Amino acid sequence: MSQTTTYTGSTGAKSEIETSTIRAISWRLIPFLVLAYFFSYLDRVNLGFAALTMNAEFKFTPLIFSWGAGIFFIGYFIFEVPSNLALEKFGARRWIARIMVTWGIISALMALVNGVTSFYVLRFLLGVAEAGFFPGIILYLTYWYPAEYRGRFLAAFAIAVPISTVIGAPISGLLLGLDGAMGLKGWQWLFVLEGIPSVLLGIVTWFYLTDRPEKADWLSAEQKAWLKGRLDSEVAAKQAVKHLSLGEALSSPKVITLSLVYFGFVAALYGMQFWLPQIVKAFGLTNAQTGFVTAIPYVFGTIAMILWARHSDATRERVFHVGAPMLLIAVALAISSYITDPTMTMVALTFAAIGVFCVFGVFWTLPTAWLSGTAAAGGIALINSIGNLAGFGGPYLIGWVKEATGQTSTGLLVLAMLPLLAGILVFVGGHESKHEFAEQGR
């Protein structure tokens, strides 16, 4: 197929081969990856619901809980870059399967927690096991999707995060009701029953996932040729601007800046994720009611994320689509800290969730626009690993402020500063869209 034919669809109406290729890739990969990420995220944050009964049983203080929630991200940080480089070397199918099986086993083993030490150790090991999954999938999707499709399909993949709460929060709340069944506490059932599916899905991954387009027997030869031509052209356009080595990518000011932006975003994400069930529970609700009410902000966040990412792709604009939701998060969290009425608190936190997931759907288009190959594997992993240190800092910050003041709301006010600074950094740092869409001559 000539290049003239290959790129007809990128400058006007989409060609039939382009449409059929993207549709085939999306139906094959996105639903499966969403399911995998759903269980990944659920196993990471179900601690927020387990805490509703586990904290009282072991007399965990807010700081002990914060350390346990956050130490996950220390293990995650240490092994993130090596894990993503391993995915680039060994292939997505093998490495993602390995990640999923090990994290599922350790998540289920959280049922064996019997005190502070075992709590910390198992949470740390869970972070080690899961390191590389999310940035690995972000890298993996760049093997399959041209730049103009990445915003919407990165958002489609990331939809697993709010969905894991929309579905997982009520389920987690109900699982706590199994307290005493077969001699296990409700929080133990929660960890076991939400860990096992990850192990099973990891085994399926080994047989189902395809490493690269050239190995996809479910694409036609014509579809493979079109995709290879488009992606090769994009890589060439990136490298014509600047071909970065792994070392250059890891020390790049752009990568460091995006790491700090992601830090502010992740602090808000996990600060809400780990503490929202306890905020809602304080309204005087049962565990089951807490699960359903906690899901409300994430329903709206899910809808907003998909629409916002599609708008970003359609307008080929990234800075406003990342920076503005960051500022919305900051304002919403700050307002929520001054409100005492439960309904208005949930309204404010719903706007915060909308901001969080609008950022999530578009942010990763920024580094993938100009990183490729091993530099992309390392750079994406570094951004994610530094950013996810905020997964320790955000919950810990709220826990520390709550223990000092007795008010979770004050912690939300302090937390609001991080997405505020991140949003300012996005607007200051900017983004060169011409690099992202260089192969289309735009």
Phi, psi and chi 1 to 4 in degrees:
 res  aa     phi    psi   chi1   chi2   chi3   chi4
   1 MET       -  132.1 -179.8  179.5  -67.7      -
   2 SER   -74.8  158.2   67.9      -      -      -
   3 GLN   -66.6  -29.4  -73.7 -157.8   -8.6      -
   4 THR   -60.4  -44.2  -58.6      -      -      -
   5 THR   -68.6  -39.3  -56.2      -      -      -
   6 THR   -59.7  -39.5  -61.5      -      -      -
   7 TYR  -104.4    9.3  -58.9  124.6      -      -
   8 THR   -55.4  -41.8  -62.2      -      -      -
   9 GLY   -72.3  -13.7      -      -      -      -
  10 SER   -86.2  -13.4   66.3      -      -      -
  11 THR  -111.5   -4.2   55.1      -      -      -
  12 GLY  -153.4 -134.8      -      -      -      -
  13 ALA   -64.1  144.5      -      -      -      -
  14 LYS   -69.6  138.0  -54.3  -59.2 -179.7 -172.1
  15 SER   -73.2  161.5   65.2      -      -      -
  16 GLU   -63.4  -39.0 -177.0  179.0  -15.9      -
  17 ILE   -67.7  -37.7 -172.7   63.8      -      -
  18 GLU   -64.5  -47.9  176.7  173.8   -3.2      -
  19 THR   -61.3  -45.7  -58.2      -      -      -
  20 SER   -68.0  -34.9   67.1      -      -      -
  21 THR   -68.1  -48.7  -57.1      -      -      -
  22 ILE   -63.1  -38.8  -63.0  -61.1      -      -
  23 ARG   -64.5  -43.4 -177.0 -173.5  -61.8  118.3
  24 ALA   -64.1  -43.0      -      -      -      -
  25 ILE   -62.3  -44.5  -67.8  168.9      -      -
  26 SER   -66.8  -42.8  -59.1      -      -      -
  27 TRP   -68.1  -32.5  -81.7  110.5      -      -
  28 ARG   -76.1  -42.8  173.3   76.9 -178.2 -168.2
  29 LEU   -99.9  -46.5  -62.2 -177.4      -      -
  30 ILE   -62.3  -49.3  -64.0  -61.2      -      -
  31 PRO   -58.7  -39.7  -24.7   35.3      -      -
  32 PHE   -68.0  -43.3 -176.0   78.8      -      -
  33 LEU   -67.7  -36.2  -65.9  176.5      -      -
  34 VAL   -61.9  -43.6  166.8      -      -      -
  35 LEU   -62.2  -43.1 -175.6   61.9      -      -
  36 ALA   -63.4  -44.5      -      -      -      -
  37 TYR   -69.6  -31.8 -166.6   32.0      -      -
  38 PHE   -55.0  -50.5  171.2   89.0      -      -
  39 PHE   -73.1  -31.8  -75.6  108.4      -      -
  40 SER   -59.8  -50.5  162.9      -      -      -
  41 TYR   -71.0  -38.3 -158.2   79.0      -      -
  42 LEU   -61.1  -43.6 -175.4   62.6      -      -
  43 ASP   -68.3  -21.3  -71.8  -15.2      -      -
  44 ARG   -81.7  -38.6 -176.5 -172.6  -57.7 -174.9
  45 VAL  -110.7   -1.6  -58.4      -      -      -
  46 ASN   -64.4  -10.7   56.0   12.3      -      -
  47 LEU   -57.1  -32.5  179.9   64.8      -      -
  48 GLY   -59.2  -35.4      -      -      -      -
  49 PHE   -83.9  -38.8  -82.5   92.3      -      -
  50 ALA   -56.7  -33.8      -      -      -      -
  51 ALA   -62.2  -23.3      -      -      -      -
  52 LEU   -60.5  -28.1  -63.4  179.2      -      -
  53 THR  -120.4  -32.0   56.5      -      -      -
  54 MET   -66.7  -39.9 -173.4  173.3   69.9      -
  55 ASN   -59.2  -42.3  -78.2    4.5      -      -
  56 ALA   -68.9  -39.2      -      -      -      -
  57 GLU   -62.0  -42.8  179.4  175.7  -19.0      -
  58 PHE   -99.7    4.2  -65.0  114.7      -      -
  59 LYS    57.3   42.2  -63.1 -179.8  172.7   56.4
  60 PHE   -73.5  126.2  -70.9  166.0      -      -
  61 THR   -76.9  167.2   66.1      -      -      -
  62 PRO   -54.8  -36.2  -29.5   37.1      -      -
  63 LEU   -71.3  -39.4  -84.3 -177.8      -      -
  64 ILE   -62.5  -44.6  -70.4  174.3      -      -
  65 PHE   -61.1  -42.6  171.3   72.5      -      -
  66 SER   -62.2  -42.5  -63.1      -      -      -
  67 TRP   -62.6  -43.7  -91.8  100.2      -      -
  68 GLY   -65.6  -41.5      -      -      -      -
  69 ALA   -63.6  -40.5      -      -      -      -
  70 GLY   -86.0  -26.0      -      -      -      -
  71 ILE   -66.5  -21.6 -158.4  169.9      -      -
  72 PHE   -47.4  -43.9  167.8   98.2      -      -
  73 PHE   -77.9  -15.8  -63.2   96.8      -      -
  74 ILE   -70.6  -49.2  -56.5  -60.4      -      -
  75 GLY   -60.9  -39.1      -      -      -      -
  76 TYR   -61.0  -44.5 -166.0   83.6      -      -
  77 PHE   -64.1  -46.0  170.0   78.7      -      -
  78 ILE   -61.9  -38.3  -66.0  170.1      -      -
  79 PHE  -105.1    4.9  -70.9   92.0      -      -
  80 GLU   -65.1  -55.6 -175.0   83.4  -35.6      -
  81 VAL   -63.8  -48.1  172.4      -      -      -
  82 PRO   -56.9  -38.0  -25.1   34.4      -      -
  83 SER   -67.1  -40.8 -176.8      -      -      -
  84 ASN   -69.3  -35.8 -138.1   35.5      -      -
  85 LEU   -66.9  -33.8  -65.7  175.8      -      -
  86 ALA   -66.1  -37.4      -      -      -      -
  87 LEU   -62.8  -42.4 -177.3  143.4      -      -
  88 GLU   -62.1  -34.5  172.8   80.2   -1.8      -
  89 LYS   -83.0  -46.7  179.9  178.0 -179.9  179.5
  90 PHE   -93.9  -14.5  -62.0  116.7      -      -
  91 GLY   100.8  147.5      -      -      -      -
  92 ALA   -64.8  -40.2      -      -      -      -
  93 ARG   -57.4  -51.2  178.1  177.3   62.6   88.4
  94 ARG   -69.8  -45.2  -65.2  176.4  180.0  175.9
  95 TRP   -73.5  -39.8 -160.6 -111.6      -      -
  96 ILE   -68.3  -36.4  -69.4  173.4      -      -
  97 ALA   -60.9  -43.3      -      -      -      -
  98 ARG   -61.4  -45.1 -167.8  -76.7  -56.8  163.2
  99 ILE   -59.8  -47.6  -69.8  173.4      -      -
 100 MET   -66.1  -41.4  -66.2 -179.5   67.3      -
 101 VAL   -64.5  -45.8  169.9      -      -      -
 102 THR   -68.8  -40.3   52.6      -      -      -
 103 TRP   -68.7  -35.1   99.7   49.7      -      -
 104 GLY   -63.2  -41.9      -      -      -      -
 105 ILE   -63.6  -47.0  -69.1  171.5      -      -
 106 ILE   -69.3  -35.6  -65.1  172.3      -      -
 107 SER   -61.3  -43.2 -179.5      -      -      -
 108 ALA   -65.1  -34.3      -      -      -      -
 109 LEU   -69.2  -13.2  -71.3  175.6      -      -
 110 MET   -59.0  -19.0  -77.2  -72.1  -64.5      -
 111 ALA   -65.4  -15.3      -      -      -      -
 112 LEU   -90.6    1.1  -59.5  179.3      -      -
 113 VAL   -54.4  129.7  167.3      -      -      -
 114 ASN  -132.6   12.8   57.9   13.0      -      -
 115 GLY   169.5 -172.6      -      -      -      -
 116 VAL   -63.0  -46.3  174.5      -      -      -
 117 THR   -63.1  -49.1  -59.4      -      -      -
 118 SER   -64.6  -33.7   57.8      -      -      -
 119 PHE   -60.4  -49.6  179.4   43.5      -      -
 120 TYR   -65.5  -45.1  -71.3  167.1      -      -
 121 VAL   -62.7  -46.9  169.0      -      -      -
 122 LEU   -69.0  -36.2  -75.8  169.0      -      -
 123 ARG   -66.9  -38.5  -76.4  -68.1  -64.5  178.7
 124 PHE   -63.2  -45.9  176.1   82.3      -      -
 125 LEU   -65.3  -32.4  -69.2  176.9      -      -
 126 LEU   -63.7  -39.4 -174.9   62.5      -      -
 127 GLY   -64.7  -40.7      -      -      -      -
 128 VAL   -61.4  -45.1  172.5      -      -      -
 129 ALA   -64.1  -39.3      -      -      -      -
 130 GLU   -86.4  -11.5 -163.6 -178.0  -39.7      -
 131 ALA   -52.9  131.1      -      -      -      -
 132 GLY    98.0  -13.9      -      -      -      -
 133 PHE   -66.3  -57.7  177.6   78.1      -      -
 134 PHE   -63.7  -52.6  178.7   78.1      -      -
 135 PRO   -64.8  -27.8   23.9  -34.8      -      -
 136 GLY   -63.7  -41.2      -      -      -      -
 137 ILE   -70.1  -38.8  -64.2  -61.7      -      -
 138 ILE   -58.4  -46.0  -62.6  -61.3      -      -
 139 LEU   -62.4  -44.8  176.2   65.5      -      -
 140 TYR   -58.6  -41.4 -180.0   66.6      -      -
 141 LEU   -67.0  -25.6  -69.8  175.6      -      -
 142 THR   -70.3  -17.0   67.2      -      -      -
 143 TYR   -75.1  -16.2  -60.0  160.8      -      -
 144 TRP  -119.1  -26.3  -63.9   89.4      -      -
 145 TYR  -117.1  128.4  -74.6  107.2      -      -
 146 PRO   -63.7  163.1  -21.7   33.7      -      -
 147 ALA   -56.3  -39.9      -      -      -      -
 148 GLU   -69.7  -10.8   68.1  173.6  -56.3      -
 149 TYR  -104.8   -7.0  -67.3   96.7      -      -
 150 ARG   -70.4  -37.8  -75.9 -175.2 -165.5  147.0
 151 GLY   -57.6  -50.2      -      -      -      -
 152 ARG   -70.0  -35.6   73.1 -162.7   77.6  171.7
 153 PHE   -85.1  -25.1  -73.5  112.0      -      -
 154 LEU   -66.0  -38.0  -73.3  172.8      -      -
 155 ALA   -67.7  -38.7      -      -      -      -
 156 ALA   -61.8  -39.6      -      -      -      -
 157 PHE   -68.2  -45.3  164.5   61.6      -      -
 158 ALA   -70.8   -9.7      -      -      -      -
 159 ILE   -59.7  -18.7 -160.9  173.8      -      -
 160 ALA   -60.9  -27.8      -      -      -      -
 161 VAL   -67.1  -57.9  173.7      -      -      -
 162 PRO   -65.7  -34.8   21.4  -32.4      -      -
 163 ILE   -63.9  -34.7  -70.7  -64.0      -      -
 164 SER   -62.2  -26.4   70.3      -      -      -
 165 THR   -89.0  -40.6  -58.9      -      -      -
 166 VAL   -57.4  -43.8  171.6      -      -      -
 167 ILE   -90.8  -43.8  -61.9  174.6      -      -
 168 GLY   -70.6  -32.9      -      -      -      -
 169 ALA   -63.4  -50.4      -      -      -      -
 170 PRO   -62.5  -39.8  -25.0   35.6      -      -
 171 ILE   -63.5  -44.3  -69.3  175.0      -      -
 172 SER   -61.9  -41.7  -64.6      -      -      -
 173 GLY   -62.0  -39.9      -      -      -      -
 174 LEU   -71.5  -36.0  -67.7  171.2      -      -
 175 LEU   -63.3  -29.9  -73.4  177.2      -      -
 176 LEU   -61.8  -22.1  -69.3  176.8      -      -
 177 GLY   -74.6   -6.8      -      -      -      -
 178 LEU   -80.9    9.4  -66.4  176.5      -      -
 179 ASP   -51.6  123.0 -164.5   58.7      -      -
 180 GLY    97.7  -17.0      -      -      -      -
 181 ALA   -64.9  127.5      -      -      -      -
 182 MET    53.9   28.5  -62.9  177.9   64.4      -
 183 GLY    79.6    7.6      -      -      -      -
 184 LEU  -105.2  148.8  -64.2  178.2      -      -
 185 LYS   -75.8  160.2  -57.4  -65.6  178.2   63.3
 186 GLY   -59.0  -41.5      -      -      -      -
 187 TRP   -67.1  -28.5   61.0  -92.9      -      -
 188 GLN   -69.5  -43.6  -68.5  176.5  -52.9      -
 189 TRP   -59.1  -39.1  -82.2  114.4      -      -
 190 LEU   -57.6  -49.7 -174.7  153.4      -      -
 191 PHE   -66.3  -42.9  -74.0  127.6      -      -
 192 VAL   -66.2  -50.4  170.4      -      -      -
 193 LEU   -72.5  -20.4  -65.8 -179.3      -      -
 194 GLU   -96.6   -8.9  -67.7 -178.0   -6.8      -
 195 GLY   -91.4  -37.1      -      -      -      -
 196 ILE   -58.1  -43.8  -70.1  174.2      -      -
 197 PRO   -58.2  -31.4  -26.2   36.3      -      -
 198 SER   -65.3  -39.4  -63.6      -      -      -
 199 VAL   -63.5  -47.0  177.0      -      -      -
 200 LEU   -64.1  -41.5  -60.9  177.4      -      -
 201 LEU   -68.4  -32.5 -161.0   59.3      -      -
 202 GLY   -63.2  -38.7      -      -      -      -
 203 ILE   -65.1  -41.6  -65.2  170.8      -      -
 204 VAL   -63.2  -37.9  173.0      -      -      -
 205 THR   -55.3  -40.1  -61.5      -      -      -
 206 TRP   -56.2  -35.2 -178.4  -82.7      -      -
 207 PHE   -97.1  -22.6  -60.6   98.0      -      -
 208 TYR   -95.3  -41.4 -177.9   83.2      -      -
 209 LEU   -73.9  145.4 -143.7   57.0      -      -
 210 THR  -110.5  129.8  -53.7      -      -      -
 211 ASP   -65.0  -49.1  -75.9  -28.4      -      -
 212 ARG  -139.8  158.2  -64.3  -88.1 -171.4  167.2
 213 PRO   -56.4  -36.1  -28.5   36.3      -      -
 214 GLU   -65.4  -17.5   55.7  -93.4   25.8      -
 215 LYS   -97.6    3.1  -63.5 -179.0  178.9  179.6
 216 ALA   -84.3  100.9      -      -      -      -
 217 ASP   -75.0   -4.4   55.6   10.5      -      -
 218 TRP   -93.7    3.0   40.5  -89.1      -      -
 219 LEU  -108.9  145.2  -70.7  177.9      -      -
 220 SER   -75.4  163.9   68.9      -      -      -
 221 ALA   -59.4  -37.8      -      -      -      -
 222 GLU   -66.7  -41.0 -173.6  180.0   27.7      -
 223 GLN   -64.9  -41.6  -71.9  171.6  -31.5      -
 224 LYS   -61.7  -41.4  -69.3  179.0 -173.7  178.1
 225 ALA   -65.4  -42.5      -      -      -      -
 226 TRP   -62.0  -47.9  174.9   84.1      -      -
 227 LEU   -63.9  -42.9 -173.2   58.9      -      -
 228 LYS   -61.7  -43.1 -175.3  177.2 -173.4  -57.1
 229 GLY   -62.4  -43.6      -      -      -      -
 230 ARG   -66.7  -48.4  171.9   67.9   74.5   87.2
 231 LEU   -68.9  -39.4  -66.0  175.3      -      -
 232 ASP   -60.8  -38.7  -74.7   -8.3      -      -
 233 SER   -64.9  -39.8  177.4      -      -      -
 234 GLU   -65.9  -43.9  -72.3 -170.7   -2.8      -
 235 VAL   -61.1  -43.4  171.1      -      -      -
 236 ALA   -61.9  -39.0      -      -      -      -
 237 ALA   -66.1  -40.4      -      -      -      -
 238 LYS   -62.6  -46.5  -68.0  177.4 -172.4  177.8
 239 GLN   -72.8  -22.9  -64.5 -178.2  -10.4      -
 240 ALA   -68.4  -31.4      -      -      -      -
 241 VAL   -75.0  -50.6  175.4      -      -      -
 242 LYS  -168.6  117.1  173.7   71.1  173.0  175.9
 243 HIS   -93.5  110.7  177.6   57.2      -      -
 244 LEU   -95.3  137.6  -64.3  178.2      -      -
 245 SER   -79.0  172.4   66.3      -      -      -
 246 LEU   -59.7  -46.2  175.1   60.6      -      -
 247 GLY   -61.9  -41.5      -      -      -      -
 248 GLU   -65.0  -38.4  -70.9  171.8  -29.6      -
 249 ALA   -65.2  -43.2      -      -      -      -
 250 LEU   -68.7  -24.5  -65.4  179.8      -      -
 251 SER  -105.0    4.0   60.3      -      -      -
 252 SER   -64.3  132.3  165.8      -      -      -
 253 PRO   -56.5  -34.1  -26.2   35.8      -      -
 254 LYS   -63.7  -43.7  -80.4 -171.7  177.1 -178.4
 255 VAL   -64.8  -42.3  167.6      -      -      -
 256 ILE   -64.2  -42.4  -59.1  -56.8      -      -
 257 THR   -61.9  -45.7  -61.2      -      -      -
 258 LEU   -65.7  -30.6  -71.4  174.2      -      -
 259 SER   -63.6  -41.0  -61.1      -      -      -
 260 LEU   -69.2  -38.6  -64.4  175.8      -      -
 261 VAL   -61.2  -45.6  169.6      -      -      -
 262 TYR   -67.0  -31.4 -159.1   56.9      -      -
 263 PHE   -59.3  -47.3 -174.8   95.3      -      -
 264 GLY   -63.6  -37.8      -      -      -      -
 265 PHE   -66.6  -48.5  159.5   72.9      -      -
 266 VAL   -65.2  -35.4  170.7      -      -      -
 267 ALA   -57.3  -44.1      -      -      -      -
 268 ALA   -69.1  -42.5      -      -      -      -
 269 LEU   -57.8  -53.5  171.5   64.9      -      -
 270 TYR   -82.0  -26.6  -73.2  114.3      -      -
 271 GLY   -58.6  -43.5      -      -      -      -
 272 MET   -70.5  -44.4  -75.7 -176.4   58.9      -
 273 GLN   -61.7  -44.0 -165.7   80.5   54.4      -
 274 PHE   -81.1  -26.7  -75.1  119.0      -      -
 275 TRP  -103.7  -18.7  -75.7   98.1      -      -
 276 LEU   -57.5  -43.3 -173.2   56.5      -      -
 277 PRO   -57.4  -37.2  -26.4   36.3      -      -
 278 GLN   -74.4  -32.7  -63.7 -178.8   57.4      -
 279 ILE   -63.2  -46.1  -66.9  172.3      -      -
 280 VAL   -68.3  -40.5  174.4      -      -      -
 281 LYS   -58.9  -33.1  175.1   72.6  172.3  176.6
 282 ALA   -68.4  -11.4      -      -      -      -
 283 PHE   -72.6   -7.6  -63.9  158.4      -      -
 284 GLY    97.0   21.2      -      -      -      -
 285 LEU   -91.3  160.7  -55.3  179.0      -      -
 286 THR   -75.0  171.0   66.9      -      -      -
 287 ASN   -61.5  -42.7  -70.5  -24.5      -      -
 288 ALA   -65.5  -43.7      -      -      -      -
 289 GLN   -63.0  -39.1  -69.8  169.6  -24.3      -
 290 THR   -58.5  -41.0  -63.7      -      -      -
 291 GLY   -60.6  -44.5      -      -      -      -
 292 PHE   -71.0  -41.0  -75.8  100.0      -      -
 293 VAL   -69.0  -37.9  173.8      -      -      -
 294 THR   -60.0  -29.5  -62.4      -      -      -
 295 ALA   -72.6  -21.1      -      -      -      -
 296 ILE   -57.1  -51.5  -68.0  172.3      -      -
 297 PRO   -59.0  -29.7  -23.3   34.5      -      -
 298 TYR   -78.1  -24.8  -64.4   87.9      -      -
 299 VAL   -63.0  -49.5  172.3      -      -      -
 300 PHE   -66.5  -37.3  -71.0   94.0      -      -
 301 GLY   -62.7  -37.5      -      -      -      -
 302 THR   -62.4  -48.8  -59.0      -      -      -
 303 ILE   -62.3  -46.4  -62.3  168.4      -      -
 304 ALA   -63.3  -38.8      -      -      -      -
 305 MET   -60.7  -46.4  179.3  170.3   67.8      -
 306 ILE   -65.9  -46.1  -63.7  -60.6      -      -
 307 LEU   -65.2  -41.0  -64.0  177.6      -      -
 308 TRP   -67.0  -41.5 -165.4 -113.1      -      -
 309 ALA   -66.0  -40.6      -      -      -      -
 310 ARG   -62.4  -39.6  -74.5 -177.4  175.0  -85.3
 311 HIS   -66.0  -38.1 -172.3  -94.5      -      -
 312 SER   -63.3  -44.2  178.3      -      -      -
 313 ASP   -63.8  -42.2  -83.6   -8.2      -      -
 314 ALA   -65.6  -37.6      -      -      -      -
 315 THR   -92.1   -9.8   58.5      -      -      -
 316 ARG    54.2   42.1  -76.3  164.8  169.5   49.1
 317 GLU  -124.8  135.2 -161.5  -72.3  -34.3      -
 318 ARG  -120.3  -40.1  -54.9  -58.3 -166.6 -165.5
 319 VAL   -60.5  -53.0  171.5      -      -      -
 320 PHE   -62.1  -37.2  177.4   79.9      -      -
 321 HIS   -71.6  -15.1  -76.0   82.3      -      -
 322 VAL  -102.2  -45.3  175.6      -      -      -
 323 GLY   -67.9  -44.0      -      -      -      -
 324 ALA   -62.9  -45.6      -      -      -      -
 325 PRO   -63.4  -30.7  -23.7   33.7      -      -
 326 MET   -59.9  -44.9  -74.8  -76.4 -161.6      -
 327 LEU   -66.9  -35.3  -59.8 -177.5      -      -
 328 LEU   -62.2  -42.3  173.7   61.8      -      -
 329 ILE   -57.1  -48.7  -62.0  167.3      -      -
 330 ALA   -60.2  -47.0      -      -      -      -
 331 VAL   -64.9  -44.0  171.1      -      -      -
 332 ALA   -65.4  -41.7      -      -      -      -
 333 LEU   -65.7  -40.4  -72.7  179.1      -      -
 334 ALA   -63.4  -44.0      -      -      -      -
 335 ILE   -63.6  -41.5  -70.1  174.6      -      -
 336 SER   -61.4  -26.8   71.6      -      -      -
 337 SER   -73.2  -17.0   69.7      -      -      -
 338 TYR  -101.0   -5.1  -73.9  103.4      -      -
 339 ILE   -98.8  138.9  -61.7  173.3      -      -
 340 THR  -110.2  -22.4   55.5      -      -      -
 341 ASP   -68.6  126.1  177.5   70.9      -      -
 342 PRO   -57.1  -42.0  -27.0   35.9      -      -
 343 THR   -64.5  -47.0  -59.8      -      -      -
 344 MET   -68.2  -32.6  -65.4  -50.9  -62.1      -
 345 THR   -61.5  -43.6  -62.9      -      -      -
 346 MET   -67.2  -34.4  -69.6  -54.6  -61.1      -
 347 VAL   -62.6  -46.9  169.9      -      -      -
 348 ALA   -63.2  -43.4      -      -      -      -
 349 LEU   -69.8  -26.1  -68.6  175.7      -      -
 350 THR   -67.0  -41.8  -64.6      -      -      -
 351 PHE   -64.9  -36.4  -84.6  101.6      -      -
 352 ALA   -62.8  -41.7      -      -      -      -
 353 ALA   -65.5  -38.5      -      -      -      -
 354 ILE   -60.1  -45.1  -72.1  171.5      -      -
 355 GLY   -62.1  -44.7      -      -      -      -
 356 VAL   -56.4  -48.8  163.4      -      -      -
 357 PHE   -81.4  -22.4  -67.2  109.5      -      -
 358 CYS   -66.4  -39.3  -75.8      -      -      -
 359 VAL   -64.0  -46.8  171.8      -      -      -
 360 PHE   -56.3  -38.7 -147.9  164.2      -      -
 361 GLY   -71.9  -22.1      -      -      -      -
 362 VAL  -115.9  -26.6 -177.4      -      -      -
 363 PHE   -51.5  -44.2  173.4   82.5      -      -
 364 TRP   -73.2   -5.6  -72.3  103.3      -      -
 365 THR   -71.3  -21.3   61.6      -      -      -
 366 LEU   -67.6  -56.7  -61.8  178.0      -      -
 367 PRO   -72.6  -34.0   24.5  -33.6      -      -
 368 THR   -71.1  -12.2   57.8      -      -      -
 369 ALA   -69.4  -26.3      -      -      -      -
 370 TRP  -134.1    1.4   52.1  -84.3      -      -
 371 LEU  -105.7  143.6  -70.0  171.1      -      -
 372 SER  -147.0  160.7   60.5      -      -      -
 373 GLY    62.1 -141.8      -      -      -      -
 374 THR   -64.6  -33.1  -56.3      -      -      -
 375 ALA   -62.0  -37.6      -      -      -      -
 376 ALA   -67.3  -42.8      -      -      -      -
 377 ALA   -58.7  -47.3      -      -      -      -
 378 GLY   -72.5  -44.5      -      -      -      -
 379 GLY   -64.6  -46.1      -      -      -      -
 380 ILE   -61.8  -42.7  -69.0  169.5      -      -
 381 ALA   -64.9  -39.4      -      -      -      -
 382 LEU   -66.0  -44.3 -177.1   64.2      -      -
 383 ILE   -58.5  -46.3  -68.2  168.0      -      -
 384 ASN   -67.3  -38.9 -166.8   62.0      -      -
 385 SER   -70.7  -44.2   61.3      -      -      -
 386 ILE   -65.4  -44.5  -68.8  176.6      -      -
 387 GLY   -58.9  -39.9      -      -      -      -
 388 ASN   -76.1   -8.8  -88.8  -79.5      -      -
 389 LEU   -60.3  -24.8  -76.3  176.6      -      -
 390 ALA   -68.9  -18.6      -      -      -      -
 391 GLY   -63.9  -24.8      -      -      -      -
 392 PHE   -84.1  -48.0  173.9   81.9      -      -
 393 GLY   -66.2  -41.1      -      -      -      -
 394 GLY   -63.4  -57.8      -      -      -      -
 395 PRO   -61.3  -37.9  -24.9   34.6      -      -
 396 TYR   -65.0  -40.1  179.5   80.4      -      -
 397 LEU   -60.0  -45.4 -177.6   63.3      -      -
 398 ILE   -65.5  -42.2  -66.3  178.7      -      -
 399 GLY   -62.8  -40.9      -      -      -      -
 400 TRP   -65.7  -45.3  176.0   74.5      -      -
 401 VAL   -66.5  -38.8  173.6      -      -      -
 402 LYS   -63.6  -41.7 -179.4  179.2 -178.9  179.6
 403 GLU   -67.9  -32.3 -167.8  151.6  -63.6      -
 404 ALA   -79.1  -34.1      -      -      -      -
 405 THR  -114.2  -17.8   66.0      -      -      -
 406 GLY    80.5    4.9      -      -      -      -
 407 GLN  -123.0  118.7  -61.1  -71.9  -30.1      -
 408 THR   -66.3  -33.4  -56.2      -      -      -
 409 SER   -61.3  -36.3   58.0      -      -      -
 410 THR   -63.4  -36.6  -52.2      -      -      -
 411 GLY   -62.8  -36.7      -      -      -      -
 412 LEU   -65.2  -35.8  -67.5  174.9      -      -
 413 LEU   -64.8  -45.3  177.4   60.6      -      -
 414 VAL   -64.3  -41.7  177.0      -      -      -
 415 LEU   -60.8  -32.2 -175.4   66.4      -      -
 416 ALA   -60.2  -22.6      -      -      -      -
 417 MET   -65.3  -32.1  -64.9  -58.8  -62.8      -
 418 LEU   -69.0  -50.8  -64.5  175.9      -      -
 419 PRO   -65.0  -27.2   18.7  -30.5      -      -
 420 LEU   -62.0  -49.8  173.3   62.9      -      -
 421 LEU   -64.4  -37.4  -65.0  173.7      -      -
 422 ALA   -63.8  -41.6      -      -      -      -
 423 GLY   -62.6  -40.6      -      -      -      -
 424 ILE   -62.8  -41.6  -66.7  171.3      -      -
 425 LEU   -61.3  -37.5  -89.8  179.5      -      -
 426 VAL   -61.5  -46.8  171.6      -      -      -
 427 PHE   -69.1  -35.0  -75.8  110.1      -      -
 428 VAL   -71.5  -42.7  171.2      -      -      -
 429 GLY   -71.8  -34.2      -      -      -      -
 430 GLY    67.5 -171.9      -      -      -      -
 431 HIS  -161.1  133.1  175.1   62.2      -      -
 432 GLU   -94.0   94.0  -62.8 -174.0   44.1      -
 433 SER   -62.9  -24.7  -64.2      -      -      -
 434 LYS   -63.5  -29.2   65.2 -178.6 -179.1 -178.8
 435 HIS   -72.1  -39.4  -66.3  169.1      -      -
 436 GLU   -66.0  -37.9 -175.9  173.6    1.8      -
 437 PHE  -113.5   29.3  -57.1  103.2      -      -
 438 ALA   -60.4  -39.3      -      -      -      -
 439 GLU   -68.5  -15.1   62.5   86.0   21.2      -
 440 GLN   -94.1    0.1  -62.0  174.3   34.2      -
 441 GLY    70.7   29.4      -      -      -      -
 442 ARG  -113.0      -  -61.4 -177.1 -178.6 -176.5
